[in-house]
Amino acid sequence: MANEKGSRSLWALGWKRLRKDHIGFVSLWMVAAFVLLALAGALGLVASGWRNEVAKPYAPPTLLKSLGPKHVQLTAENIDAANKASEQANGQPSTGTSLTADEDPLAGDLAEASKNEGQYQEAATQKAETLPMGADLRGRDVLQKVLKGTSTSMLVGLMGSLAAIVLGTIMGGFGGYFGQKIDDLLMWFYSVFTSVPDMLLLLAFSAVLRRGISTVILVMALTSWTGTFRLMRAEFLKHKSREYVKAADAIGASHLRRMFVHILPNVSYLLLVQFSILTVALIKYEVILSFLGFGVSVTQISWGSMLAEAPAELIQGYWWQMACVTLFMSILVTAFSMLTDSLRDALDPKVK
């Protein structure tokens, strides 16, 4: 039994420690739930009808409708009803101007168009007065929007951090393992990137490239690899002189095999922690870019684009869209942050 326990890998020991950490284990399941939600949204299984206008503009949340603003939001139906009431009161059709029917040059065209109006009228659909999380300006369900936005923001965070990890690992591995001129060149490249503030780089790349999810992922990868590069360069520099790497060299292993078959698996636990840290950071960056208008396109939805609508809504007292996005984002970021701390403790080989 003692030999079996002593032969456990770092991953097996890390999993055992993580299961004992109740906060970290619960955070793991919460993050997994968000990932499954994002996958379902990407496949169209969840919130596929987020564009449908199913309610009246700014319909309040069902359980909190008393907390909404008291003023009435006018709709096209309200305006049409007011115009018809005005026509009946005046005894003549209203042309929308102060001119009489004889003076209005468009009166004949409007009269001709009104004859065919019935052919083009669509069946009126009953709009909901309230929704579980309320509605936006166009009557779209805020809950479906935030679920679809979760899919977009999670996709950007996960794919962007994965691309940044791969880029930083390759560059840091080559710089730390080979050293000399290769390391000098990569360190110069690293110094150039780190000399410019991250947000300025993000805005510069986003302004040059067209908007869209693929562009945001590319921008995130190009501006977030520096931390992984610095970490992997130090680890490869330390491990290349270890006995197991020298033994691999003695049996004729190539440089690439020593780098990615022998050294990389021994430092991969650090990449997992770095991946979770980057995912949280890139989700926040995506929200900032979309809020400023440099993120996803106008035909897509994300947490940032939803928050971009919040200032105009809050002025009028419509708070539920911002509250819904803030709730989902807070839960995810908190769960990811706690999971990162738990992974760092569970995968630390120095912990007994």
Residue pairs with C-beta under 8 A, 6 or more apart in sequence:
8 16
10 269
10 347
10 349
11 269
11 347
13 346
14 269
14 343
14 346
14 347
15 346
17 345
17 346
17 351
18 24
18 25
18 28
18 342
18 343
18 346
19 25
21 342
21 345
21 346
23 338
23 342
24 338
24 339
24 341
24 342
24 343
24 345
24 346
25 342
27 335
27 336
27 338
27 339
27 342
28 339
28 342
30 331
30 332
30 335
31 332
31 335
31 336
31 339
34 150
34 154
34 332
34 335
35 154
35 158
37 46
37 147
37 150
37 151
37 154
38 150
38 151
38 154
38 155
38 158
39 151
40 46
40 151
41 47
41 147
41 148
41 150
41 151
41 152
42 151
42 155
46 147
46 148
46 151
47 144
47 145
47 147
47 148
47 151
49 141
49 144
50 140
50 141
50 144
50 145
50 147
50 148
50 301
51 140
52 140
52 141
53 127
53 138
53 139
53 140
54 127
54 128
54 131
54 135
54 139
54 140
54 141
55 127
55 128
55 129
55 130
55 131
55 135
55 139
55 140
55 141
56 73
56 75
56 127
56 128
56 129
56 135
56 139
57 73
57 75
57 135
57 136
57 137
57 138
57 139
58 68
58 73
58 134
58 135
58 136
58 137
58 313
58 316
58 318
59 127
59 128
59 129
59 130
59 131
59 134
59 135
59 139
60 67
60 68
60 130
60 134
60 320
61 68
61 130
61 131
61 132
61 133
61 134
61 320
62 130
62 131
62 132
63 132
64 320
65 130
67 319
68 134
68 317
68 318
68 320
69 316
69 317
69 318
71 316
71 317
72 78
83 94
86 94
87 93
87 94
92 101
93 101
95 101
95 104
95 106
95 107
95 110
97 104
99 107
101 107
104 110
127 139
128 135
131 141
131 142
131 143
132 141
132 143
133 141
133 142
133 143
133 146
133 320
133 324
134 142
134 318
134 320
134 321
134 324
135 141
135 142
136 142
136 145
136 309
136 313
136 321
137 309
137 313
142 320
142 321
142 324
143 324
145 301
145 306
145 321
146 303
146 306
146 324
146 325
146 328
148 301
149 301
149 302
149 303
149 305
149 306
149 325
149 328
150 303
150 328
150 332
152 213
152 296
152 300
152 301
152 302
152 303
153 283
153 286
153 287
153 302
153 303
153 304
153 329
154 283
154 332
155 213
155 217
156 213
156 216
156 217
156 220
156 282
156 283
156 286
156 302
157 279
157 280
157 282
157 283
157 286
158 279
159 217
160 216
160 217
160 220
160 221
160 224
160 278
160 282
160 286
161 220
161 224
161 275
161 278
161 279
161 281
161 282
162 275
163 217
163 218
163 220
163 221
164 220
164 221
164 224
164 225
164 228
164 278
164 282
165 225
165 228
165 271
165 274
165 275
165 278
167 221
167 225
167 228
167 229
168 225
168 226
168 227
168 228
168 229
168 231
168 232
169 228
169 232
169 264
169 271
171 186
171 189
171 190
171 225
171 229
171 232
171 233
172 186
172 228
172 229
172 230
172 231
172 232
172 233
172 234
172 235
172 236
173 232
173 233
173 236
173 259
173 260
173 263
173 264
174 182
174 186
174 259
175 182
175 183
175 186
175 187
175 229
175 233
175 236
176 183
176 232
176 233
176 234
176 235
176 236
176 237
176 238
176 240
177 236
177 237
177 240
177 255
177 258
177 259
177 263
178 255
179 237
183 233
186 229
186 233
190 226
190 229
190 230
193 201
193 223
193 226
194 226
198 223
198 224
198 285
199 285
199 288
201 222
201 223
202 219
202 220
202 223
202 285
202 288
202 289
202 294
203 289
203 292
203 294
205 218
205 219
205 222
205 223
206 215
206 216
206 219
206 289
206 294
206 295
207 294
209 215
209 218
209 219
211 294
211 295
211 296
211 297
211 298
212 296
212 297
212 300
213 296
213 300
216 286
216 289
216 290
216 295
216 296
219 289
220 282
220 285
220 286
224 278
224 281
224 282
224 285
227 274
227 277
227 278
228 271
228 274
228 278
231 270
231 274
232 267
232 271
235 263
235 267
235 270
236 259
236 263
236 267
239 245
239 263
239 266
239 267
240 258
240 263
244 262
245 258
245 262
245 263
248 257
248 258
248 262
249 258
253 261
253 262
269 347
269 349
270 347
272 343
272 347
273 340
273 343
273 344
273 347
276 336
276 339
276 340
276 343
277 340
279 336
280 333
280 336
280 337
280 340
283 303
283 329
283 332
283 333
284 333
286 295
286 302
286 303
286 304
287 302
287 303
287 304
287 307
287 329
288 304
289 295
289 304
290 296
290 302
290 303
290 304
290 305
290 307
290 308
291 304
291 305
291 307
291 308
292 308
293 308
295 302
295 304
295 305
296 302
296 304
296 305
303 325
303 328
303 329
306 321
306 322
306 325
307 322
307 325
309 321
310 321
310 322
310 325
313 319
313 321
313 322
314 322
345 351
